[in-house]
Amino acid sequence: MALRLPPADVYRAPFVEPIGHLAMQAAQADQAVINLCAATPFDGSTLQMKPSDVEVLLRNWTDKSRAFVSSRLELINDVELREQASQAIDRFERLRIARNRVIHDAVEVGIDFDGTTHSLAVEFRKGEGVFLHTVSAEQIAALACEVYELNQDLKFILSSVRDSGPAT
């Protein structure tokens, strides 16, 4: 059965699939960060949290949520594992910003003076106006792949955290 989707013009059609992949990978990354914070410091610890409680605290990525994540990562006993988790969260933050730009910027058509066309991401900044950025489907696909790689790393870190046990 074919899906019923809204039409996309020739300029926007190439973006549908990579943006879909990016959205799915980004949702998995959000969940992986929630699971990591909930599972910390290790399975069976009284300091573990319910993922649903963590999700509420991380719903909006703010300074308060960043501080919460940092405080959770500090509970990891293994210094190397804590550093890996911290680096993964840094990547998560960077990729989250890029993801938001892709998903929330409108894809419009730009026409150069020579008549060639290209796709533009239209970003509205409060109090600063409108910014136009050339964007390609390949760039979005590459970003989706980066988020996929982050997800794989987060799964490994989560597994390691769960198995780390109390400090001896």
C-alpha atoms as an extended CHARMM CRD file, in Angstrom:
* protein
*
       168  EXT
         1         1  MET       CA              0.0000000000        0.0000000000        0.0000000000  PROA      1               0.0000000000
         2         2  ALA       CA              1.4560000000        3.3470000000       -1.0220000000  PROA      2               0.0000000000
         3         3  LEU       CA              1.6020000000        6.0660000000        1.6060000000  PROA      3               0.0000000000
         4         4  ARG       CA             -0.5150000000        9.1150000000        1.0650000000  PROA      4               0.0000000000
         5         5  LEU       CA              1.8590000000       12.0520000000        1.4330000000  PROA      5               0.0000000000
         6         6  PRO       CA              1.4840000000       15.7240000000        0.5990000000  PROA      6               0.0000000000
         7         7  PRO       CA              3.0460000000       16.7610000000       -2.7040000000  PROA      7               0.0000000000
         8         8  ALA       CA              6.5770000000       18.1680000000       -2.7720000000  PROA      8               0.0000000000
         9         9  ASP       CA              7.9140000000       20.2310000000       -5.6620000000  PROA      9               0.0000000000
        10        10  VAL       CA             11.1010000000       19.2860000000       -7.4920000000  PROA      10              0.0000000000
        11        11  TYR       CA             13.1800000000       21.5590000000       -5.2660000000  PROA      11              0.0000000000
        12        12  ARG       CA             11.9400000000       20.1800000000       -1.9430000000  PROA      12              0.0000000000
        13        13  ALA       CA             11.3630000000       16.5200000000       -2.8860000000  PROA      13              0.0000000000
        14        14  PRO       CA             15.0380000000       15.4990000000       -2.4040000000  PROA      14              0.0000000000
        15        15  PHE       CA             14.8400000000       16.6740000000        1.2360000000  PROA      15              0.0000000000
        16        16  VAL       CA             11.9190000000       14.5030000000        2.3280000000  PROA      16              0.0000000000
        17        17  GLU       CA             13.8280000000       11.2590000000        2.8520000000  PROA      17              0.0000000000
        18        18  PRO       CA             16.9690000000       12.6540000000        4.5520000000  PROA      18              0.0000000000
        19        19  ILE       CA             14.9030000000       14.8750000000        6.8770000000  PROA      19              0.0000000000
        20        20  GLY       CA             12.8020000000       11.8300000000        7.7870000000  PROA      20              0.0000000000
        21        21  HSD       CA             15.9310000000        9.8290000000        8.6190000000  PROA      21              0.0000000000
        22        22  LEU       CA             17.3170000000       12.7420000000       10.6220000000  PROA      22              0.0000000000
        23        23  ALA       CA             14.0920000000       13.1000000000       12.6110000000  PROA      23              0.0000000000
        24        24  MET       CA             14.0370000000        9.3760000000       13.4570000000  PROA      24              0.0000000000
        25        25  GLN       CA             17.7060000000        9.2780000000       14.4640000000  PROA      25              0.0000000000
        26        26  ALA       CA             17.3320000000       12.4680000000       16.5190000000  PROA      26              0.0000000000
        27        27  ALA       CA             14.3750000000       11.0160000000       18.4260000000  PROA      27              0.0000000000
        28        28  GLN       CA             16.4730000000        7.9390000000       19.2070000000  PROA      28              0.0000000000
        29        29  ALA       CA             19.3250000000       10.1630000000       20.3980000000  PROA      29              0.0000000000
        30        30  ASP       CA             16.9750000000       12.0560000000       22.7140000000  PROA      30              0.0000000000
        31        31  GLN       CA             15.7840000000        8.7460000000       24.1590000000  PROA      31              0.0000000000
        32        32  ALA       CA             19.3490000000        7.4420000000       24.5080000000  PROA      32              0.0000000000
        33        33  VAL       CA             20.3440000000       10.4860000000       26.5710000000  PROA      33              0.0000000000
        34        34  ILE       CA             17.2700000000       10.0040000000       28.7740000000  PROA      34              0.0000000000
        35        35  ASN       CA             18.1200000000        6.3240000000       29.2530000000  PROA      35              0.0000000000
        36        36  LEU       CA             21.7570000000        7.1330000000       30.0460000000  PROA      36              0.0000000000
        37        37  CYS       CA             20.8110000000        9.6680000000       32.7080000000  PROA      37              0.0000000000
        38        38  ALA       CA             18.2510000000        7.2760000000       34.2000000000  PROA      38              0.0000000000
        39        39  ALA       CA             20.6060000000        4.2760000000       34.2860000000  PROA      39              0.0000000000
        40        40  THR       CA             23.4900000000        6.1770000000       35.8610000000  PROA      40              0.0000000000
        41        41  PRO       CA             25.4610000000        5.3040000000       37.9540000000  PROA      41              0.0000000000
        42        42  PHE       CA             24.9150000000        1.5250000000       37.3790000000  PROA      42              0.0000000000
        43        43  ASP       CA             22.1860000000       -1.1220000000       37.3730000000  PROA      43              0.0000000000
        44        44  GLY       CA             20.8170000000       -1.7910000000       40.8400000000  PROA      44              0.0000000000
        45        45  SER       CA             21.9340000000        1.5220000000       42.3220000000  PROA      45              0.0000000000
        46        46  THR       CA             19.5000000000        3.3920000000       44.5320000000  PROA      46              0.0000000000
        47        47  LEU       CA             20.5490000000        6.5290000000       42.6230000000  PROA      47              0.0000000000
        48        48  GLN       CA             19.0280000000        5.3300000000       39.3530000000  PROA      48              0.0000000000
        49        49  MET       CA             15.9440000000        7.2060000000       38.1480000000  PROA      49              0.0000000000
        50        50  LYS       CA             12.8510000000        6.3230000000       36.1940000000  PROA      50              0.0000000000
        51        51  PRO       CA             13.2250000000        7.2430000000       32.5150000000  PROA      51              0.0000000000
        52        52  SER       CA              9.8390000000        8.9880000000       32.6710000000  PROA      52              0.0000000000
        53        53  ASP       CA             11.1360000000       11.2910000000       35.4480000000  PROA      53              0.0000000000
        54        54  VAL       CA             14.2980000000       12.0510000000       33.4840000000  PROA      54              0.0000000000
        55        55  GLU       CA             12.2810000000       12.7660000000       30.3380000000  PROA      55              0.0000000000
        56        56  VAL       CA             10.3510000000       15.4850000000       32.1520000000  PROA      56              0.0000000000
        57        57  LEU       CA             13.6100000000       17.1230000000       33.2380000000  PROA      57              0.0000000000
        58        58  LEU       CA             15.1080000000       16.9670000000       29.7250000000  PROA      58              0.0000000000
        59        59  ARG       CA             12.0140000000       17.9280000000       27.7520000000  PROA      59              0.0000000000
        60        60  ASN       CA             13.4860000000       21.3400000000       26.9650000000  PROA      60              0.0000000000
        61        61  TRP       CA             17.2520000000       21.5920000000       26.5900000000  PROA      61              0.0000000000
        62        62  THR       CA             18.1720000000       24.4810000000       28.9090000000  PROA      62              0.0000000000
        63        63  ASP       CA             20.9960000000       25.4170000000       31.2580000000  PROA      63              0.0000000000
        64        64  LYS       CA             19.0490000000       23.6430000000       34.0050000000  PROA      64              0.0000000000
        65        65  SER       CA             18.8070000000       20.4130000000       31.9710000000  PROA      65              0.0000000000
        66        66  ARG       CA             22.5130000000       20.6370000000       31.0550000000  PROA      66              0.0000000000
        67        67  ALA       CA             23.3660000000       20.9470000000       34.7580000000  PROA      67              0.0000000000
        68        68  PHE       CA             21.1560000000       17.9480000000       35.5110000000  PROA      68              0.0000000000
        69        69  VAL       CA             22.9070000000       15.8250000000       32.8560000000  PROA      69              0.0000000000
        70        70  SER       CA             26.3230000000       16.8850000000       34.1850000000  PROA      70              0.0000000000
        71        71  SER       CA             25.3170000000       15.9700000000       37.7300000000  PROA      71              0.0000000000
        72        72  ARG       CA             24.1490000000       12.5460000000       36.5410000000  PROA      72              0.0000000000
        73        73  LEU       CA             27.3690000000       11.8950000000       34.6200000000  PROA      73              0.0000000000
        74        74  GLU       CA             29.4090000000       12.8040000000       37.7110000000  PROA      74              0.0000000000
        75        75  LEU       CA             27.9080000000        9.7120000000       39.3600000000  PROA      75              0.0000000000
        76        76  ILE       CA             29.7910000000        7.4370000000       36.9400000000  PROA      76              0.0000000000
        77        77  ASN       CA             32.7010000000        5.9410000000       38.9000000000  PROA      77              0.0000000000
        78        78  ASP       CA             34.9430000000        5.0150000000       35.9760000000  PROA      78              0.0000000000
        79        79  VAL       CA             36.7740000000        8.1850000000       34.9170000000  PROA      79              0.0000000000
        80        80  GLU       CA             37.2990000000        7.0390000000       31.3300000000  PROA      80              0.0000000000
        81        81  LEU       CA             33.6440000000        6.0350000000       30.9440000000  PROA      81              0.0000000000
        82        82  ARG       CA             32.5450000000        9.3510000000       32.4790000000  PROA      82              0.0000000000
        83        83  GLU       CA             34.7140000000       11.2040000000       29.9470000000  PROA      83              0.0000000000
        84        84  GLN       CA             33.2540000000        9.1650000000       27.0610000000  PROA      84              0.0000000000
        85        85  ALA       CA             29.7440000000        9.9730000000       28.2720000000  PROA      85              0.0000000000
        86        86  SER       CA             30.5960000000       13.6560000000       28.6080000000  PROA      86              0.0000000000
        87        87  GLN       CA             32.0290000000       13.7860000000       25.0900000000  PROA      87              0.0000000000
        88        88  ALA       CA             28.9410000000       12.0250000000       23.7410000000  PROA      88              0.0000000000
        89        89  ILE       CA             26.7100000000       14.6210000000       25.4220000000  PROA      89              0.0000000000
        90        90  ASP       CA             28.8130000000       17.4100000000       23.8680000000  PROA      90              0.0000000000
        91        91  ARG       CA             28.2730000000       15.8030000000       20.4470000000  PROA      91              0.0000000000
        92        92  PHE       CA             24.5710000000       15.4090000000       21.2410000000  PROA      92              0.0000000000
        93        93  GLU       CA             24.2590000000       19.1310000000       21.9880000000  PROA      93              0.0000000000
        94        94  ARG       CA             26.0730000000       20.1310000000       18.7920000000  PROA      94              0.0000000000
        95        95  LEU       CA             24.0300000000       17.7460000000       16.6460000000  PROA      95              0.0000000000
        96        96  ARG       CA             20.8010000000       18.7570000000       18.3840000000  PROA      96              0.0000000000
        97        97  ILE       CA             21.3330000000       22.3710000000       17.3440000000  PROA      97              0.0000000000
        98        98  ALA       CA             22.0820000000       21.3070000000       13.7600000000  PROA      98              0.0000000000
        99        99  ARG       CA             19.0460000000       19.0250000000       13.7700000000  PROA      99              0.0000000000
       100       100  ASN       CA             16.8140000000       21.8490000000       14.9790000000  PROA      100             0.0000000000
       101       101  ARG       CA             18.0570000000       24.1080000000       12.1970000000  PROA      101             0.0000000000
       102       102  VAL       CA             17.2750000000       21.4530000000        9.5670000000  PROA      102             0.0000000000
       103       103  ILE       CA             13.8580000000       20.5400000000       10.9040000000  PROA      103             0.0000000000
       104       104  HSD       CA             12.6790000000       24.0330000000       11.7960000000  PROA      104             0.0000000000
       105       105  ASP       CA             14.1290000000       26.0640000000        8.9270000000  PROA      105             0.0000000000
       106       106  ALA       CA             11.8830000000       26.2530000000        5.9010000000  PROA      106             0.0000000000
       107       107  VAL       CA             13.3660000000       24.9260000000        2.6590000000  PROA      107             0.0000000000
       108       108  GLU       CA             12.8400000000       27.5610000000       -0.0050000000  PROA      108             0.0000000000
       109       109  VAL       CA             14.0920000000       27.9910000000       -3.5520000000  PROA      109             0.0000000000
       110       110  GLY       CA             16.8610000000       30.4710000000       -4.2920000000  PROA      110             0.0000000000
       111       111  ILE       CA             17.5070000000       31.7750000000       -7.7940000000  PROA      111             0.0000000000
       112       112  ASP       CA             20.9280000000       33.2300000000       -8.5760000000  PROA      112             0.0000000000
       113       113  PHE       CA             21.4950000000       36.1250000000      -10.9610000000  PROA      113             0.0000000000
       114       114  ASP       CA             22.6170000000       33.6630000000      -13.6440000000  PROA      114             0.0000000000
       115       115  GLY       CA             19.2880000000       31.8030000000      -13.4080000000  PROA      115             0.0000000000
       116       116  THR       CA             20.5330000000       28.7460000000      -11.5450000000  PROA      116             0.0000000000
       117       117  THR       CA             18.4700000000       27.5370000000       -8.6160000000  PROA      117             0.0000000000
       118       118  HSD       CA             19.4290000000       26.0770000000       -5.2740000000  PROA      118             0.0000000000
       119       119  SER       CA             17.7220000000       25.2560000000       -1.9980000000  PROA      119             0.0000000000
       120       120  LEU       CA             17.8750000000       27.6610000000        0.8950000000  PROA      120             0.0000000000
       121       121  ALA       CA             17.2390000000       27.1140000000        4.5770000000  PROA      121             0.0000000000
       122       122  VAL       CA             15.3430000000       30.1010000000        5.9460000000  PROA      122             0.0000000000
       123       123  GLU       CA             16.1740000000       30.8320000000        9.5820000000  PROA      123             0.0000000000
       124       124  PHE       CA             14.2840000000       33.4410000000       11.5700000000  PROA      124             0.0000000000
       125       125  ARG       CA             16.1590000000       34.8470000000       14.5580000000  PROA      125             0.0000000000
       126       126  LYS       CA             14.1840000000       36.8310000000       17.0740000000  PROA      126             0.0000000000
       127       127  GLY       CA             15.2940000000       40.4400000000       16.9260000000  PROA      127             0.0000000000
       128       128  GLU       CA             17.9590000000       39.7100000000       14.2960000000  PROA      128             0.0000000000
       129       129  GLY       CA             15.9500000000       39.1480000000       11.1150000000  PROA      129             0.0000000000
       130       130  VAL       CA             16.0800000000       36.4260000000        8.5090000000  PROA      130             0.0000000000
       131       131  PHE       CA             19.1330000000       34.3780000000        7.5420000000  PROA      131             0.0000000000
       132       132  LEU       CA             19.4110000000       32.3190000000        4.3670000000  PROA      132             0.0000000000
       133       133  HSD       CA             21.7490000000       29.3440000000        4.1410000000  PROA      133             0.0000000000
       134       134  THR       CA             22.3690000000       27.1830000000        1.0980000000  PROA      134             0.0000000000
       135       135  VAL       CA             21.4970000000       23.6080000000        2.0210000000  PROA      135             0.0000000000
       136       136  SER       CA             21.6500000000       20.3000000000        0.1830000000  PROA      136             0.0000000000
       137       137  ALA       CA             19.9650000000       16.9520000000        0.7200000000  PROA      137             0.0000000000
       138       138  GLU       CA             23.4470000000       15.4270000000        0.9690000000  PROA      138             0.0000000000
       139       139  GLN       CA             24.3020000000       17.6830000000        3.9170000000  PROA      139             0.0000000000
       140       140  ILE       CA             21.1490000000       16.5980000000        5.7230000000  PROA      140             0.0000000000
       141       141  ALA       CA             21.8400000000       12.9270000000        4.9670000000  PROA      141             0.0000000000
       142       142  ALA       CA             25.3740000000       13.3330000000        6.3440000000  PROA      142             0.0000000000
       143       143  LEU       CA             23.9440000000       14.8940000000        9.5050000000  PROA      143             0.0000000000
       144       144  ALA       CA             21.5280000000       11.9590000000        9.8730000000  PROA      144             0.0000000000
       145       145  CYS       CA             24.5200000000        9.6070000000        9.6080000000  PROA      145             0.0000000000
       146       146  GLU       CA             26.3890000000       11.5750000000       12.2940000000  PROA      146             0.0000000000
       147       147  VAL       CA             23.4060000000       11.2680000000       14.6170000000  PROA      147             0.0000000000
       148       148  TYR       CA             23.2210000000        7.5390000000       13.8290000000  PROA      148             0.0000000000
       149       149  GLU       CA             26.8930000000        7.1590000000       14.8390000000  PROA      149             0.0000000000
       150       150  LEU       CA             26.1970000000        9.0980000000       18.0430000000  PROA      150             0.0000000000
       151       151  ASN       CA             23.3330000000        6.7060000000       18.7870000000  PROA      151             0.0000000000
       152       152  GLN       CA             25.6330000000        3.7230000000       18.4210000000  PROA      152             0.0000000000
       153       153  ASP       CA             28.1370000000        5.3180000000       20.8000000000  PROA      153             0.0000000000
       154       154  LEU       CA             25.4060000000        6.1900000000       23.3140000000  PROA      154             0.0000000000
       155       155  LYS       CA             24.1350000000        2.5900000000       23.2680000000  PROA      155             0.0000000000
       156       156  PHE       CA             27.6470000000        1.3280000000       24.0080000000  PROA      156             0.0000000000
       157       157  ILE       CA             28.1410000000        3.8660000000       26.8030000000  PROA      157             0.0000000000
       158       158  LEU       CA             24.7420000000        3.0110000000       28.2860000000  PROA      158             0.0000000000
       159       159  SER       CA             25.5800000000       -0.6940000000       28.2830000000  PROA      159             0.0000000000
       160       160  SER       CA             28.9440000000        0.0180000000       29.9180000000  PROA      160             0.0000000000
       161       161  VAL       CA             27.3380000000        2.2280000000       32.5690000000  PROA      161             0.0000000000
       162       162  ARG       CA             24.7400000000       -0.3910000000       33.4090000000  PROA      162             0.0000000000
       163       163  ASP       CA             27.4390000000       -3.0590000000       33.8080000000  PROA      163             0.0000000000
       164       164  SER       CA             29.9220000000       -0.8540000000       35.6980000000  PROA      164             0.0000000000
       165       165  GLY       CA             28.7170000000       -1.7270000000       39.2090000000  PROA      165             0.0000000000
       166       166  PRO       CA             29.6370000000        0.0950000000       42.3970000000  PROA      166             0.0000000000
       167       167  ALA       CA             33.1470000000        1.4230000000       43.0140000000  PROA      167             0.0000000000
       168       168  THR       CA             35.3370000000       -1.1090000000       44.7440000000  PROA      168             0.0000000000
